[in-house]
Amino acid sequence: MTLWIALSVMTIIAALFVIIPMMRSGKASITRDDFSLEVYRDQLLELDGDVKRGLLSDEEGKAARLEIERRMLALTTGEIVGDATKSSAARSIPVAAMIALAMGILSFFMYSQLGTPGVPDQPFAQRTQQPGDGQPGDMRVAIERLAKRLANEPENLEGWALLGQSYSSVADYDNAANAFQQALKLAPEDTDLLMSFGESLVLSSGNEVIPSARDTFEKALKIDPKHMGSRFYLAEYEAQQGNNKAAMDGWMELVADSPADAPWMPALMQRLTKVAEILEVDLASVMPKPLPPTGNASEPEETSQSNESQTPGPTTEDVAAAKDLSSGDRSKMIGGMVERLATRLKEEPDDLEGWQRLARAYGVLGEKEKAALANAQVTRLQPDNIDALMRQASVIIEGSDRSKPLPKEAIDIFDKVLSLKPDNQDALYFTGLAASQAKQFGVARERWNKLLALLPKEGQAWQAVSNQLAKLPNQ
């Protein structure tokens, strides 16, 4: 089950970033920065809803949120409305970067080195940090621009929080701590900001939970007594002070309050095993029972077992064995799990959920052609599934030549989406873009006018669409 949770999260992230940045600009086409910002804001709201509904864990949600916000940073600190012919290649995410991100977070679930909320050797910022696209200076330039803007906007809470996250993403923890501290002046009881500030202090101190970091975590814990990251770090502080019994008690309480399949459980077990050896305690005899796994908590036991047997995934033995594997061997192991699912689907071609999982898995692994074929099976079984149609269109666009007009196959899919949901903003945007590329300016005007009516009036996206509508020839 862990594999599919991770793959689903990565599919969400990939879906957010594939379509809009991958389109080429045309003389009459829309500048996409402002529209993209509005879409990203909508995606943040949807992401929050998924977390509240339990579709994503808090940590998964945070990982996805940081990626969206980092993407917004590159837009908000640059020229928002510019020449419509300017290439957006510098802002696109290479497929390799998405694969690296996907594999990093998948490892976050499977292996004890990654994924713990607030673990010093693999903090949240590092868990989401990925190699860039060959232009590491671009992120630094964007960060510097944001920092300069905030010097004139000291009351911009979201800006300071984003600046702190951005500094963390490039491992500049001193400046990250300063930025989070500025944000805390505006929201002193925000536990997420307290956690980020405290963690930055730890990382800037060589993974030592210094007193100021301890005080920060204690403050967060007073506000939210169940705050997982703060509890972890406070136990870590006790261990660093030689108070192994207090550290063990803190970590065991965290185990008792965590689902059995929580991504931070392996790291907790590592620390508990180490401290138990120091204290000469039989860990098995004192270990508390964790909460039921989140993946199975709402399902009848028989159904859960049936689903697990039908959909190959990492077993307990798989996870244990993976800890001793190299990164290359782990990748092969994950690929093997995906291929087992593909093999089963050849015998069960009408398993809709299986095809959906396979499409997402191939997307994460960068197997674009295989992802397209799996997505085609999803749309075969559910021809009116808008999410599946949009994924299929994104796969087509991703594999297309950006120097040419949008692929007709993708536009046909967007047209079908509009027949099912006439107010789908992405479909309105791209069909309008295709029309402008084909010099069908009347159609482009009709689609973008409809899109304009759906966007918040006078917002950045609204203004960008308005500007581009004004540039369309009157014919």
JOMO-V499545 format. One record per pair of residues at least 24 apart in sequence whose C-alpha atoms are under 8 Angstrom apart, sorted by the first residue. I is the first residue (numbers start at 1). GAP is how many residues later the second one is. D is the distance in Angstrom with one decimal. If there is no record, write none. Layout:
# JOMO-V499545
((I & GAP & D) (I & GAP & D))
This chain:
# JOMO-V499545
((1 & 294 & 6.9) (1 & 307 & 7.0) (1 & 312 & 5.9) (1 & 313 & 7.0) (2 & 107 & 6.7) (2 & 108 & 7.4) (2 & 259 & 7.6) (2 & 311 & 7.3) (2 & 312 & 6.9) (3 & 103 & 7.0) (3 & 106 & 7.7) (3 & 107 & 7.8) (3 & 310 & 6.1) (3 & 311 & 6.5) (4 & 309 & 7.5) (4 & 353 & 6.9) (4 & 357 & 8.0) (6 & 99 & 6.9) (6 & 100 & 5.3) (6 & 103 & 6.9) (7 & 95 & 7.5) (7 & 99 & 7.0) (7 & 350 & 7.8) (7 & 353 & 6.3) (7 & 354 & 5.7) (7 & 357 & 6.7) (8 & 349 & 7.6) (8 & 352 & 6.5) (8 & 353 & 7.9) (9 & 47 & 7.5) (9 & 51 & 6.9) (9 & 55 & 7.6) (10 & 91 & 7.9) (10 & 92 & 5.4) (10 & 95 & 7.8) (10 & 350 & 8.0) (10 & 354 & 6.3) (11 & 349 & 5.5) (11 & 350 & 7.8) (11 & 352 & 6.9) (11 & 353 & 6.5) (12 & 52 & 8.0) (13 & 51 & 6.2) (13 & 54 & 7.7) (14 & 84 & 6.8) (14 & 349 & 7.9) (14 & 350 & 7.6) (15 & 376 & 6.9) (15 & 379 & 7.4) (16 & 24 & 7.7) (16 & 27 & 7.5) (16 & 52 & 7.9) (17 & 76 & 7.4) (18 & 75 & 7.8) (18 & 376 & 6.3) (18 & 380 & 6.7) (19 & 375 & 5.4) (19 & 378 & 6.9) (19 & 379 & 7.2) (21 & 67 & 6.6) (21 & 68 & 7.6) (21 & 70 & 6.8) (21 & 71 & 5.2) (21 & 72 & 7.7) (22 & 66 & 7.7) (22 & 67 & 7.6) (22 & 70 & 6.3) (22 & 375 & 7.3) (22 & 376 & 6.6) (22 & 380 & 7.2) (23 & 65 & 7.9) (23 & 374 & 7.8) (23 & 379 & 6.4) (23 & 383 & 7.6) (24 & 63 & 6.9) (24 & 64 & 7.1) (24 & 378 & 5.5) (24 & 379 & 6.6) (24 & 380 & 7.8) (24 & 381 & 7.7) (25 & 59 & 6.2) (25 & 60 & 5.2) (25 & 61 & 6.8) (25 & 62 & 6.5) (25 & 63 & 7.7) (26 & 58 & 6.7) (26 & 59 & 5.6) (26 & 410 & 7.9) (26 & 411 & 6.4) (27 & 57 & 6.4) (27 & 58 & 5.9) (27 & 410 & 8.0) (28 & 56 & 7.4) (28 & 408 & 5.8) (28 & 409 & 7.0) (28 & 440 & 7.4) (28 & 443 & 6.8) (28 & 444 & 6.0) (29 & 55 & 6.5) (29 & 56 & 8.0) (29 & 404 & 5.7) (29 & 407 & 6.0) (29 & 408 & 6.9) (29 & 439 & 7.2) (30 & 54 & 6.2) (30 & 403 & 7.0) (30 & 434 & 7.5) (30 & 435 & 6.7) (30 & 438 & 5.5) (31 & 50 & 6.7) (31 & 51 & 6.9) (31 & 52 & 7.3) (31 & 53 & 5.0) (31 & 433 & 6.8) (31 & 434 & 8.0) (31 & 437 & 7.3) (32 & 432 & 7.8) (33 & 42 & 6.2) (33 & 47 & 5.8) (33 & 48 & 7.1) (33 & 428 & 7.9) (34 & 41 & 8.0) (34 & 46 & 6.2) (34 & 47 & 7.1) (34 & 426 & 5.2) (34 & 427 & 4.4) (34 & 428 & 7.9) (34 & 429 & 7.9) (34 & 430 & 5.9) (35 & 425 & 7.2) (35 & 426 & 4.2) (35 & 427 & 7.5) (35 & 429 & 6.9) (35 & 430 & 7.4) (36 & 425 & 7.4) (37 & 35 & 6.3) (37 & 38 & 7.4) (37 & 39 & 8.0) (37 & 423 & 7.7) (37 & 424 & 7.0) (38 & 422 & 7.3) (38 & 423 & 5.7) (40 & 28 & 6.6) (40 & 32 & 7.2) (44 & 24 & 7.5) (59 & 58 & 7.1) (63 & 61 & 7.7) (63 & 64 & 8.0) (63 & 65 & 6.0) (66 & 62 & 7.5) (66 & 99 & 7.4) (67 & 61 & 7.4) (69 & 93 & 7.0) (70 & 92 & 7.7) (70 & 96 & 6.7) (73 & 69 & 7.0) (73 & 70 & 7.8) (73 & 73 & 7.9) (73 & 89 & 7.6) (74 & 65 & 7.4) (74 & 68 & 6.0) (77 & 65 & 5.9) (77 & 66 & 7.8) (77 & 68 & 5.8) (77 & 69 & 5.6) (78 & 64 & 7.2) (78 & 67 & 7.8) (81 & 383 & 6.7) (93 & 40 & 7.2) (94 & 39 & 6.5) (95 & 271 & 6.8) (96 & 270 & 7.6) (97 & 33 & 6.9) (97 & 34 & 6.6) (97 & 35 & 6.7) (97 & 36 & 6.8) (98 & 266 & 7.4) (99 & 265 & 5.8) (99 & 266 & 5.9) (99 & 267 & 6.2) (100 & 30 & 6.6) (100 & 31 & 7.6) (101 & 27 & 7.1) (101 & 28 & 7.8) (101 & 29 & 6.0) (102 & 262 & 5.9) (102 & 263 & 7.7) (103 & 261 & 7.7) (103 & 262 & 7.8) (104 & 24 & 7.8) (108 & 155 & 6.9) (109 & 154 & 5.0) (109 & 155 & 7.9) (110 & 153 & 7.5) (110 & 209 & 6.0) (110 & 212 & 7.7) (111 & 155 & 6.9) (111 & 208 & 7.0) (111 & 211 & 7.1) (111 & 212 & 5.9) (112 & 152 & 7.4) (112 & 153 & 7.8) (112 & 154 & 4.6) (112 & 155 & 4.8) (112 & 158 & 7.5) (112 & 211 & 7.3) (113 & 154 & 6.6) (114 & 150 & 7.9) (114 & 153 & 7.7) (115 & 148 & 5.8) (115 & 149 & 5.7) (116 & 147 & 6.5) (116 & 148 & 4.1) (116 & 149 & 7.6) (116 & 151 & 6.3) (116 & 152 & 8.0) (117 & 111 & 7.1) (117 & 112 & 5.1) (117 & 115 & 7.7) (117 & 147 & 6.6) (118 & 77 & 8.0) (118 & 81 & 6.7) (118 & 111 & 5.0) (118 & 112 & 7.5) (118 & 114 & 6.8) (118 & 115 & 6.6) (119 & 113 & 7.5) (119 & 114 & 7.3) (120 & 79 & 7.7) (120 & 82 & 7.1) (120 & 83 & 6.8) (120 & 87 & 5.3) (120 & 88 & 7.9) (121 & 86 & 6.9) (123 & 76 & 7.4) (125 & 40 & 7.0) (125 & 43 & 5.4) (125 & 44 & 5.5) (125 & 46 & 7.9) (126 & 42 & 7.4) (126 & 43 & 6.5) (126 & 45 & 7.6) (128 & 41 & 7.5) (129 & 40 & 5.2) (129 & 41 & 7.5) (143 & 24 & 7.4) (155 & 31 & 7.0) (157 & 26 & 5.4) (157 & 29 & 6.3) (157 & 30 & 7.6) (158 & 25 & 7.7) (161 & 32 & 7.4) (168 & 32 & 7.5) (173 & 27 & 5.2) (173 & 28 & 7.2) (173 & 30 & 6.4) (173 & 31 & 5.2) (174 & 26 & 7.0) (174 & 27 & 7.3) (174 & 30 & 5.7) (176 & 24 & 6.3) (177 & 24 & 6.1) (189 & 31 & 7.4) (189 & 34 & 7.2) (190 & 30 & 7.9) (191 & 29 & 5.2) (191 & 32 & 7.2) (191 & 33 & 7.4) (194 & 25 & 7.8) (194 & 26 & 6.1) (195 & 25 & 7.1) (195 & 34 & 7.0) (195 & 35 & 6.7) (208 & 29 & 7.8) (208 & 32 & 7.7) (209 & 24 & 7.2) (209 & 27 & 7.3) (209 & 28 & 5.5) (209 & 31 & 7.8) (210 & 27 & 7.9) (228 & 26 & 7.1) (244 & 31 & 6.1) (244 & 34 & 7.8) (244 & 35 & 7.3) (245 & 30 & 7.9) (245 & 34 & 7.4) (247 & 28 & 7.9) (248 & 24 & 6.1) (248 & 27 & 6.5) (248 & 28 & 7.5) (252 & 35 & 6.8) (252 & 36 & 6.6) (253 & 35 & 7.8) (255 & 33 & 6.9) (255 & 34 & 7.4) (255 & 35 & 5.6) (256 & 32 & 5.6) (256 & 33 & 5.8) (256 & 34 & 4.5) (256 & 35 & 6.5) (257 & 33 & 6.4) (257 & 34 & 6.4) (258 & 32 & 5.7) (258 & 33 & 5.6) (259 & 31 & 5.7) (259 & 32 & 4.3) (259 & 33 & 5.4) (259 & 34 & 4.9) (259 & 35 & 6.1) (260 & 30 & 5.3) (260 & 31 & 5.7) (260 & 32 & 5.8) (260 & 33 & 4.8) (260 & 34 & 7.7) (261 & 31 & 8.0) (261 & 32 & 5.1) (261 & 33 & 6.7) (261 & 34 & 7.7) (262 & 31 & 7.5) (262 & 32 & 7.8) (311 & 30 & 6.4) (311 & 43 & 7.3) (312 & 25 & 6.3) (312 & 26 & 7.9) (312 & 28 & 6.5) (312 & 29 & 6.0) (313 & 24 & 6.0) (338 & 24 & 7.9) (350 & 31 & 7.0) (352 & 25 & 7.9) (352 & 26 & 6.1) (352 & 29 & 6.5) (352 & 30 & 7.9) (368 & 27 & 6.7) (368 & 31 & 7.3) (371 & 24 & 7.4) (372 & 24 & 7.4) (384 & 36 & 7.3) (386 & 31 & 6.1) (386 & 34 & 7.7) (389 & 24 & 6.4) (389 & 25 & 7.9) (389 & 28 & 7.1) (390 & 24 & 7.4) (390 & 27 & 7.8) (405 & 29 & 7.0) (405 & 32 & 6.5) (406 & 28 & 6.1) (423 & 27 & 7.9) (423 & 28 & 7.6) (423 & 31 & 7.6) (425 & 26 & 6.2) (425 & 29 & 7.7) (441 & 31 & 6.5) (441 & 32 & 6.8) (441 & 33 & 7.7) (441 & 34 & 6.7) (442 & 33 & 6.8) (445 & 24 & 6.4) (445 & 27 & 7.5))
